Amino acid sequence: MEVYLLKSTASLIVLLGIYHLFLEKEKMHTFNRFYLLFSLLLSFTIPFITIEIAVESLPKPLLLSQSDPIPVLAQDKSTDIGVATVQKSGKNYIPIILWSLYALTTLFLVIRFGKNIYDLILKAKKNRKVVFNCSTLVLSKEEQLPHTFLQYIFINEDDFNSQNIQQELYTHELTHVRQKHTYDVLFIEILKTLFWFNPILVFYKKAIQLNHEFLADENVVESHKNIPFYQNLLVEKAFWNSNFYLASNLNFSVTKKRLIMMTKTTSKSRALLTKIAVLPVLAGLISISCIENSAIAKENKSAKAGINWKDATAYNMQSNGTQEREATYFAGVRFIIYKSGIQTKTKLEGKDILFDKVYEDLTKEDKERLKPWISVIPKGFVKKSPTENELEGFKNQKSYAIWIDGVNVKNSELNKFKPSDIAFFSGSVILKNARTKKHPQPFQYWFYTHDYFDKNEMGKAPEKYAGDKMEIFKTIIKEKTA
């Protein structure tokens, strides 16, 4: 949720900034109207858009979720197993409080939003109405300036009867009706109701409503050809207090911008160039927000499918070719699943056995249950050295725990090696709940020299599983001691 809000807010800010810097000052109001609406739609959908690009990446790290069984390969002495720490603490009420606050505030705003719509519609029903061109005039006893909601134009009944409403004002309000500006206002108000905590939407509403006034003013100027009279009329009406936040108001933001815009002209070529100039910015924004490399995307998809564990031992893992290869590799291996594992100072002790069978006794259902661990067979490594930049980055002891040839060492030991001295390296991510006091780093990496790689035949696929049993723990518990 946090990532979604950050991405959408960043997009809203960038697109609104472009509008104020380059578009608002140009007389191309119809384009600007749809640019603002498109900016809102794009910003709230861009976090869901993913464009995958294929890149070569490092071997994918170990990913452990709190709900996944944790396999322990008892014979693998070089792998540091993360242990989940269970803290005896009370329930965290902060998320509940925050969501309750959001729900209550949103409910209040929804009720207020609905009430304002109801009041306008009720006002239209209660007062006398007159069909006028494509609109309906609602004649009210209230002292008010003309304002528009949907197809209704609300005006003072006495002013109407005495013909005290200038034709320019009718033209202005009819533009709001014909161009359906109310729907834009309702759209931004719905967003403000749902995302009330995001202040940038207030500025979007102001920009949208001001653009509506530009459009209406433009139509008045083109229809009546009397700019000075219309400007004076607006200034005269500017002191009226008409506060209808869902309606289009004649005196909304009668500012220097609006008065200057009436006399301004923008050539077709300039307007076209301005529109074209926006395209690279939009493309760049989408690229930055949406592109992710295909390797990460595949990993995320696997995680969603429930495959959250990947072996981080000294072998690449891939799908087995045949059942014969699997049977040979796991022959005689005992599979034990514990409900939990208790981490002591000296060992990891299983508790409450849920499953205990040798490979030969596994049924089809058993093999499906153990699929994350038996559906892959290790394959020998192909030699690969890190780049100079990668090797330099691994020296950061706050981020990386380091093993060289199976021995845990300080990060500074990497200063003794050049990239070409490393025959192979692989790493894993350790989630926060699986880190230990000894190794609090979020990443762990293993480096193998050429001598070690060749001596241990790491390039050759093993014929047999290294051990007589595989122990799998649904949870690992390390209770804090006083």
N, C-alpha and C positions, 0 to 999 in steps of 0.2 A: 504493500500500500504506500509506504514511504517513497519507494522508487517511482511509482506511478505519479504521485503528487509532485515530486521534484521535477520529473521530466515534463509534465504538463504545464507546471508553473513557469519553468524556464522557457518553454516554447511560447507561452502566452506573452511573457515579457519581451522576448526577441521580436515577435511579430508585431506587437503593439508599438515597440520602439521604431521599427521600420516604417510603420504607418505614420507616426508623428513626425519622423525625420524627413521622409521623402514623399508620402502620398497625400497627407491631409492638406498640404499647401497647394496642391494641384487641383485644377477644376476638372475632375473626372469622377464625379460623385457616385455614379452608378457602379463603376468598377470598385471604388473604395467601400461601398456598402457591402458588396459581396466578398471583398477581401476580408473585412472585419468578421463577417459570419463564417467564412472559410477558416479564418485563423482560430476561431473558437472550436469549430468541429475538428480541425487538424490537431490542435493542442490536446484535446481530450481523447483522441483516438491514437495519437502517435506512439504512446507507450505500448500499445498492443501490436504495433507493426514491427515485424522483424524481417530484415533482408540479410540472408546468409551469404557469406563469401568464404571461399575455400582458402584456408591457409595451412601451412605446415606448422605443427605445434609440438610441444614437448609431450612425453607420455602423460596421459591423464592421471590426476592424483586420486588418492584414496578419499572417498566420500562416505562418511558415516552419519546416518541420521539416528535420532534417539530411538526410533521404533524398529530399526533393523537389527537382526541377530548379528553378533560380532564374532567372526571366526578367529580362533587362535591356533596358529600353526606351531605346535610345541617345539618342533625341531629347528625352527628358524630363529637363530640366536641374534641375527643382525638387524631384525626388525623391532623397532620400539613400538609396543602396543599402547595406544591411548586408553586411559581408564576414565570412565564417567564418574564424577563425584556427586554423590547425593547429599544435598544440604537439607538439614531439618529446619525448614523455615515456614512461615505462614503463607497463606495465599496472597498472591499479588493482586491488589484491588485497583491499581492505577489504571490498567486498560479498561476495567469495568466502569470506573468513574468517568474516564474520557469518553467512552462510547455512549454512556448514559447522558453526559453533557451534550454530545453531538446530537443524539436522538431527540432530547428535549428541545434544544434550540431549533433544530430542523422542523420539528412538529409545530412549534410556535410560528415559524416563518411560513410554513405551508398553510396554516390556518389563516394567517394575516394575508397571504397571497390570495387564497380563495375568497376571503371576505371582501377584499378590494375589487376583485372581478365581479362578485355578487352585487356589491354596492353600485357599480357602474351599470350593470345590466338592469338592476332594479330601478335605478334612476331613469334609464331609458324607457322602461315599461310604464312608470308612474306618470311621466310627463307627456304633454301633447307632442305629436311627431308630424313632420312634414317631409314628404319625399322630395329630394332635391338632387337632380342629376343621378349619379351612381351612389348617392349616400342618403342617409336619413337624418334630418335635422331634429334634434331633441330640444324643445323649447322649455327652458327651466326658469323658475322665479329667482334663482340665485344670481347675484351680481358676479359675473365671471367673464373671462375672455373665452373665445372659441377654443375648444380642444377636442381631440378626436380619439375614439376608441372603436376598433373594428370598423364597421360601416357607419357608426354614429358620430355626428358632429354636435357637440353640446354648445348651445348659445343661449344668451339671455333673451327671454320672451319679449320683453319691452323693447329691447334694441332691434329685434327682428320685426316687430309690428310697426315701429317708427322708422324702419329702413335706415337704422343708424350703424349698420355693419357694412364696411367698405367691400367692394368687389374683390380687392386684393386679398382680404382675409378669407373670403369664401374660396378663392383659388388656392390659397395656401393650404387650407384644411382639406380640400378635395384631393390635393396631391397626396396627402397622407393616406387617404382612403384608397385611392386608385392604386398606389404603390404598396399597399398593405404593410405599412410601417409598424402597425400594432404587433404583428407576428414576430418581428425582430425584437421588440421590447419584451414580449412574453417569453421568448426564447432565452434572452439574457437574464430575465428575472428568475426563470426556472433554474438556470445554472447558479445564480446567486443564492437561491434558496437551498440548493443541495451542497454547494461549496461556499457557504457563508463565511468560512474562515479565510478565504482567499481574497485579499483586498484588491488584487489586480482586476477583478471582474467589475468593480465599481468604475474603474477608468474605462473599461470596455463599454459599459453602458453609456457613459458620458460621450465617448467617441461616436457610438452608434446613433444616439439621439441628436448630436450636433450634425452628423452627416445627414440625417433625415431633414433637419432644418435647411441645410445647404441645398438639398434636392427640392424642397418646397419653395425656397426663395428663388432658386433658378427658374422654376416653372412660372412663378409670379412675374419675374423680370421679363421672361420671354413672352408672356401673354399680354402684359400691360405696358411695357416699354417706358416705364416712368420710375427709374431707380431712386432719384432724390425723394419723391413723394413716399415711396414704400419704405425707404430708410427712416424718414421722419416718423412715419406711422409706427414702425417697430420701436423706435426710441420712446415714443409717446406711450406705448403699451407696456414698455419694459418694467414699469414700476408696479404693475398689477401683480398680486400674489396669487398665482394659480399653481397649487401643489397637487398634481394628480400624477403619481409616479408611474402609473400604467398607461397614461394617455399621452398623446403628442400635444405639447403645449406651444402656442404661438410665441410666447415670450421666453422659451427655453434658451438660455445662454445668449442673450442679445449682446454680443461682445464685439470688439473691434474686428476679430477674425471674420465674423459673419457679415459685417457691413462691408469689409474690404473684399470678401469673396464675391460679392455681387458685381463688382466692377472688374474683376480679374478675368483674364483669358488665358487659356492653355492651348497651344497649337497641337494639332493631331500628331505631328512627328514627335514632339516632346512627350506627349501622353504615352505614345507607343513605346518610346525608349525607356520611360519610367517603368512601365509595366514589364518590359523585357528584363530590365535590371533587377526586378524582384525575383525572377525565376532562379538564378544561381543561389540566392540566399535561401530560398525555400528548399532547393535541392540539397544544399549544404546542411541545413537544419535536419532534414529527414535522414541524411546519411549519418550524421553524428548520433542521432537519437535511435536509429533503427538498425544500423548494420552491426552484426556480430559475426564472429568467425564461425564457420560451419562445425568445427570441432566442438566448440562450447555449446552450440545449439543442439548437437546430437547428444551431448552429455546431459543437457537440461531435459531433453525429451526422454532419455533413458531414466532420469531421476523421476519424472512424472509417471513413467510406466512402472515404477517400483524398483528399479535396478539402481540402488544407492551405494553398492559396495563394489570396489574394484581392488583386486589384489595388488599390493605394493611390495612384493618380494622381488628377488633378483631375476624374474622371468617375465617376458611379455606373455599376455594371455590372449588366446583367440579361440573361436568355436572349434570343437573337436570335429575331425573329419568323419570318423566312423565309430560305431559302438564298440568295435574290437579294440580300438586305440584307448577308449575310455576304460574298458574292462581290464586291459593290461596295465594301464597306468594306476588305477585304484584297486588293483587286486589285493584282497586281504586287509584293506584299510577299514578301520572301524569309525563310524560316524556317530558322534554323541552330541545331542542338543540339550543344553541345560536351560532351565527357566531363568537362572541368574548365575553370575559369577562373583565371588567375594574376593576382592583384592587384599591380600595380606602383605606384610613387609617382604616376604620371601617368595610368594607364589600367588597364582590365580586359582582359586579353588571353586570348582563347580558345585552347584546346589540344585536339587530337584531335577532329576533326569527326565526329560520329556520324550527322548528318542534315543535308541541305542541299537545299531545294527551294523554288520559288516557289509561291504559293497555287494557281495554275492547274494545276500539275502534281501536286497532292496527290491521292492515291487515298483511297478510303473508309477504309482502314486507317490511312493517314497522318493523316487528320482525326480519327480516334478517338484516336490517340496525342497529338495536339495539342489535344485537346478542352478542357483547362483554360484554354487561351489563345485559342481561336477560337470557343468555344461561347457566348461572351458579347460583346455589342456595347455600347459606352458610350452612355449616355443623359444628356442635360443635367441639371444640378442644379436643384433647387427651392431657392430662398433659405431659409436657416435660420440664426438667430443663437443663440449660447450664452446660458445664463442667467448672472446675476451670480455665482452660486456656482461655476458651471463655469469661467467666465473667471478668477475668482480662483484656482481650483485649478490652472489651467494655468501660473500664474506660478512654480510650484515647479520650479526648474531641475534638481533631482536626479531628478525623475521624467519631465519632458517636454523634448524638443527641439522648438523652435518655428520655423516658417516663416510669414512674412507676405508675401502677394502673391509667392510664389515665392522669397523671400530668407530665408536662415537668419539669425535675429536672437537676441539675448538675451531671456530670458523677461520681463525688466523692461520691454521695449518694449510689452508688453500693457497697461501702465499708461496708455498714451496713448489707449487705445480704450475705448469703452463697448460693451456687448453689441450695441446697435443699429447700431454702426459696422461690424459684421462681417456680411457677406452670406451667407457659407457657411464651414463648417469641417468638417474630417474628420481622422481619425487612424488610427494603426496601432500594434500591439504589435511590438516588436523582441525576438525571443528572445535569450537570453544569448549564444549562439554566433555571433550575427549583429551584435552591437554593435561599434562602432569606438571608438578612443581619442578621437576628436573628439566622438562622440555616444554616450556610454555609457548614456544614459537608456533605460529599458524602454519608453517611449512616444515617438512623434513625431506632431506635429499640424501641420496646415496651415490658415491663416486667410486669407480673401480679403475685401478691402474691396468696397464696392458699385461703386466706379469700376473696379477691376480685373475684377470679376465681369462687369460690363456690357461693358467694352471688349473682353474676350476671349471674349465670348459663351458664358460657361460654362453658361448655361441652355439652350443649343442643342446638340443632338446632332451630333457631327461626321460628315461624310459619308465621310471617308477616314481610314485609319490614319495617324498622324503619323510617317511615316518610311518608308524603303524596305526595312527588314529588322527582324526580331525575333530577338535572340540569346538563347538559353536555355542555362544552365549547370547540369549535374547537380550539380556542387559548385564552390564558390569557395574557393580556397586562398590564404592570406596567410601565408607562412612567416616566423617570427620571425627577425630578424637579430641577430647578436651585438652 
